[in-house]
Amino acid sequence: MRTSFSLEDLHGVFAVPPLARRRDSSRSLDLAQNDLILRHIKGGGITRLIYGGNAFLYHVTLAEYEELLEWLATFDDDLWPIPSIGPSFGRAIDQARLLRKFHFPCVMVLPCSDPRDAVGLDRGYREIADAAETKLILYTKDEDNFGLDKNAGLDTVARLVADGICAGIKYAMVREDPSQDEYLKNLLSRVDRKLVISGIGERPAVAHLRDWKLPGFTTGSGCIAPRLSQRLFEACARGDFAEAEQLRTQFIPLEDLRDAWSPAKVLHEAVEVAGIAQTGPIPPFLSELSSAQIEKVGLVARELFERNAMSDKLQFVASVRKNSDPAETTN
């Protein structure tokens, strides 16, 4: 398992997978099915994984959390698994005592919606990082995640970065026009943009990488189509934003359903109906999708899965042709 990382490692796609469970009385984790999900994502070229909201870690038990960490610790060095922690202080401290046994280079802190303010979060995050003996990736989802005083919250983030507590920021503010974002502007005036990854999937990814020069993005739908998501990132990296926009449009039908019916619930079902793995039930406090919703998700997810498979075939053919072209061979 990878035990260290650098700023350069934030340049890429971070898959945020669901967590498969068995359909038994305790909804126990199904590591065999999770291996299938991992294999599919890695096969598409994505090696960074964040287990967080799409894995319903807000509702995981401590026993399940320890089992998850033990599994993540078996990953090869070419994979970078990032577990999440929290969102409450008490839960995070309990999880930190488990985390410190495994030496993960960083963990992501789930955003807290309970009573909080900037000064208190500053103190709490430092204690969590110290207890876990690792660095933190902060998850910014709403403007009041770091308290009602926005400027104080942004200053707290900047201090945590400056003091080496925060190693990255997952920026997930939903905007009608992601190229216009005063909060992101204020954040980037305080911290190096190399630390901030786009955190809302493919919908704003091109704008975030093109207009704000962020180094990478997270993806849920990329768990269905990892090759397409990786190609989108590569197109942005080389400045081919026309191709990136074309690739982005292929994710929008599934992203629309995720936004309409719950991002995590839809992705959990989409991975199963696409035939990647049996994800099983979701834990309380969430309900299952209806039969009609599952049917719609199936149509969209299978089409995206097939587009990903076609992309894999085209890339394989291109690779074979390149390797067999005498002009590409040197003596």
C-alpha positions in Angstrom: 0.0 0.0 0.0 1.2 3.5 -0.8 2.4 5.3 2.3 3.4 8.7 0.9 2.4 11.1 -1.8 3.4 14.5 -3.2 1.6 17.5 -4.8 2.1 15.9 -8.2 -0.1 13.0 -7.2 -3.1 15.3 -7.0 -2.8 15.6 -10.9 -5.3 13.0 -12.0 -8.8 11.4 -11.6 -10.0 10.3 -8.2 -12.7 7.6 -8.4 -15.2 7.7 -5.5 -16.7 4.2 -5.6 -19.7 2.6 -3.9 -19.1 0.0 -1.2 -20.7 -3.4 -2.0 -22.6 -5.2 0.7 -24.2 -8.7 0.9 -27.9 -9.1 1.1 -27.7 -10.7 4.5 -29.3 -9.7 7.9 -26.4 -7.4 8.7 -25.7 -6.0 5.3 -22.1 -7.1 5.7 -19.3 -5.8 3.4 -18.7 -8.0 0.3 -15.0 -7.6 -0.4 -15.1 -10.0 -3.4 -17.6 -7.7 -5.1 -15.6 -4.6 -4.1 -12.6 -6.2 -5.7 -14.6 -6.4 -9.0 -15.4 -2.7 -8.8 -11.7 -1.9 -8.1 -10.6 -4.1 -11.0 -12.9 -2.3 -13.4 -11.8 1.1 -12.3 -8.1 0.2 -12.4 -8.6 -1.4 -15.8 -9.7 2.0 -17.1 -6.5 3.7 -15.9 -7.7 5.3 -12.7 -5.5 4.5 -9.7 -6.7 7.1 -7.1 -9.7 6.1 -5.0 -11.6 8.0 -2.3 -13.9 5.9 -0.2 -16.4 8.5 1.2 -19.9 9.6 0.5 -20.6 7.2 -2.4 -19.6 4.4 0.0 -22.0 5.7 2.6 -19.2 6.1 5.1 -21.3 8.6 7.0 -23.3 5.6 8.3 -20.6 2.9 8.6 -20.0 1.1 11.9 -16.6 1.0 13.5 -16.3 -2.7 12.9 -17.1 -2.2 9.2 -14.7 0.7 9.1 -11.8 -1.4 10.5 -12.7 -4.2 7.9 -12.6 -1.6 5.1 -9.2 -0.3 6.3 -7.8 -3.8 6.4 -8.9 -4.3 2.9 -7.5 -1.0 1.6 -4.2 -1.8 3.2 -3.8 -4.8 0.9 -3.8 -2.7 -2.2 -0.7 -2.7 -4.4 1.6 0.3 -4.3 0.4 1.5 -7.7 -3.0 2.2 -6.2 -3.7 5.1 -3.9 -6.7 4.4 -1.6 -7.9 7.3 0.5 -10.4 6.5 3.3 -12.7 9.1 4.8 -13.2 9.9 8.5 -15.9 11.6 10.5 -18.0 13.7 10.0 -18.5 14.2 13.8 -15.5 14.8 16.1 -16.2 11.9 18.3 -16.6 9.4 15.4 -13.5 10.8 13.8 -11.4 10.3 16.9 -12.6 6.7 17.3 -11.8 6.1 13.6 -8.4 7.8 14.0 -7.3 5.2 16.6 -7.9 2.5 13.9 -6.4 4.5 11.1 -3.0 5.0 12.8 -2.3 1.3 12.6 -2.3 1.4 8.8 -0.1 4.4 8.0 -2.4 5.8 5.2 -0.6 9.0 3.8 -3.8 11.0 4.2 -7.6 10.7 4.9 -10.5 12.8 3.8 -12.6 14.5 6.5 -16.3 14.3 5.7 -18.0 17.7 6.0 -19.8 18.2 9.2 -23.3 19.9 9.4 -23.5 19.8 13.2 -22.8 22.8 15.5 -19.3 24.1 14.6 -17.3 27.2 14.0 -13.9 28.0 12.4 -11.9 28.1 15.6 -13.4 24.9 16.9 -12.8 23.1 13.6 -9.2 24.3 13.5 -8.6 22.7 16.9 -10.6 19.6 16.1 -8.9 18.9 12.8 -5.5 19.2 14.4 -6.5 16.7 17.1 -7.9 14.3 14.5 -4.7 14.5 12.4 -2.6 13.9 15.4 -4.6 10.9 16.6 -4.6 9.3 13.1 -0.9 10.2 12.6 -1.7 11.4 9.0 -2.6 14.4 6.9 -6.1 15.5 6.0 -7.9 16.2 2.8 -10.6 18.7 3.6 -14.0 18.4 1.9 -15.6 21.7 1.0 -19.2 21.1 0.0 -21.1 24.1 1.3 -20.0 27.7 2.1 -20.7 27.2 5.8 -18.9 23.9 6.2 -16.2 25.8 8.2 -18.7 27.9 10.1 -21.1 30.8 9.3 -18.2 33.3 9.1 -16.9 32.4 5.6 -13.7 34.5 5.8 -12.8 32.9 9.2 -13.5 29.5 7.7 -11.2 30.2 4.7 -8.5 31.5 7.0 -8.8 28.3 9.0 -8.3 26.2 5.9 -5.2 28.4 5.0 -3.7 27.8 8.4 -4.2 24.1 8.3 -2.5 24.1 4.9 0.4 26.3 6.1 1.0 24.1 9.2 1.1 20.9 7.1 -2.2 19.5 8.5 -4.1 19.8 5.3 -2.6 18.0 2.3 -5.4 18.7 -0.2 -8.9 20.1 -0.6 -11.9 18.4 -2.4 -13.8 21.4 -3.7 -17.5 20.5 -4.3 -19.5 23.7 -4.4 -22.3 23.4 -6.9 -22.6 26.4 -9.2 -24.8 27.2 -12.1 -21.7 28.5 -13.9 -18.6 26.9 -12.4 -16.4 29.4 -14.2 -17.9 32.1 -11.9 -17.3 31.3 -8.3 -16.4 33.9 -5.7 -15.8 31.4 -2.9 -13.4 29.4 -5.0 -11.6 32.7 -6.0 -11.3 33.6 -2.3 -10.0 30.1 -1.5 -7.4 30.2 -4.2 -6.2 33.6 -2.9 -5.3 31.8 0.3 -3.9 28.4 -0.8 -2.0 27.0 -3.7 -4.4 25.8 -6.4 -2.2 22.7 -6.8 -3.8 21.5 -3.5 -7.4 21.9 -4.7 -9.1 19.2 -6.8 -12.6 19.5 -8.4 -14.9 17.4 -6.3 -18.3 17.1 -8.1 -17.7 14.7 -11.0 -17.5 15.4 -14.7 -20.2 18.1 -14.9 -17.9 21.0 -13.8 -14.6 19.2 -14.3 -13.6 20.9 -17.6 -14.4 24.4 -16.3 -12.5 23.7 -13.1 -9.4 22.4 -14.9 -9.5 24.9 -17.8 -10.6 28.2 -16.1 -9.3 27.6 -12.5 -6.3 25.5 -13.4 -7.2 22.8 -10.7 -5.0 19.7 -11.0 -7.6 17.0 -11.0 -11.1 15.9 -10.3 -13.2 13.3 -8.5 -15.6 11.0 -10.3 -18.5 8.8 -9.3 -19.8 8.1 -12.8 -16.2 7.3 -13.8 -16.7 4.1 -11.7 -18.9 3.0 -14.7 -16.7 4.5 -17.4 -13.2 4.9 -16.0 -11.5 4.9 -19.4 -13.7 7.8 -20.6 -13.1 9.7 -17.4 -9.3 9.2 -17.7 -9.4 10.4 -21.3 -11.3 13.5 -20.2 -8.5 14.3 -17.7 -5.8 13.6 -20.3 -7.6 15.9 -22.8 -7.7 18.7 -20.3 -4.0 18.1 -19.4 -2.9 18.6 -23.0 -5.3 21.6 -23.4 -7.7 19.9 -25.8 -10.8 21.2 -24.2 -13.0 20.6 -27.2 -12.4 16.8 -26.9 -12.8 17.2 -23.1 -16.2 18.8 -23.5 -17.3 16.1 -26.0 -16.2 13.4 -23.5 -18.0 15.3 -20.6 -21.3 15.2 -22.4 -21.3 11.4 -22.3 -21.5 11.5 -18.5 -24.3 14.0 -18.2 -27.3 11.6 -18.6 -26.2 9.6 -15.6 -25.1 12.7 -13.7 -28.6 14.1 -14.2 -30.2 11.1 -12.6 -27.7 11.2 -9.7 -28.5 14.9 -9.1 -32.3 14.1 -9.3 -32.4 11.0 -7.1 -29.3 11.1 -4.8 -25.8 10.8 -6.2 -24.7 7.9 -4.0 -27.9 5.9 -4.3 -27.9 6.1 -8.1 -24.3 5.2 -8.4 -24.7 2.3 -6.1 -27.4 0.9 -8.3 -25.7 1.9 -11.5 -22.6 -0.2 -10.8 -24.8 -3.3 -10.3 -27.2 -2.8 -13.3 -24.2 -2.1 -15.6 -23.0 -5.6 -14.7 -19.7 -4.5 -13.0 -20.5 -6.0 -9.5 -23.3 -6.8 -7.2 -23.4 -3.8 -4.9 -26.3 -5.2 -2.8 -28.4 -3.1 -0.3 -27.6 0.4 1.0 -27.6 1.1 4.7 -30.1 3.2 6.6 -30.8 6.2 6.7 -31.5 5.9 3.0 -34.2 4.1 1.0 -33.7 2.0 -2.1 -34.6 3.4 -5.6 -38.0 2.4 -7.0 -38.3 -0.2 -9.7 -39.1 2.5 -12.3 -36.0 4.5 -11.2 -33.8 1.4 -11.4 -35.0 0.7 -14.9 -34.1 4.2 -16.0 -30.7 4.0 -14.3 -30.1 0.7 -16.0 -30.7 2.1 -19.5 -28.4 5.1 -18.9 -25.7 3.2 -17.0 -25.4 0.4 -19.5 -25.1 2.8 -22.4 -22.3 4.6 -20.6 -20.6 1.3 -19.8 -20.8 0.3 -23.5 -19.3 3.6 -24.5 -16.4 2.9 -22.1 -15.9 -0.6 -23.5 -15.8 0.8 -27.1 -13.2 3.4 -25.9 -11.1 0.6 -24.5 -11.3 -1.3 -27.8 -10.4 1.8 -29.9 -7.4 2.5 -27.6 -6.2 -1.1 -27.9 -6.4 -1.0 -31.7 -4.6 2.3 -31.8 -1.9 0.9 -29.6 -1.5 -2.2 -31.8 -1.2 -0.1 -34.9 1.3 2.2 -33.3 3.5 -0.7 -32.1 3.3 -2.4 -35.6 4.1 0.8 -37.6 7.8 0.7 -38.8 7.9 4.5 -38.6 7.4 4.2 -34.9 10.2 1.7 -34.4 13.7 2.7 -33.7 16.8 0.4 -34.2 
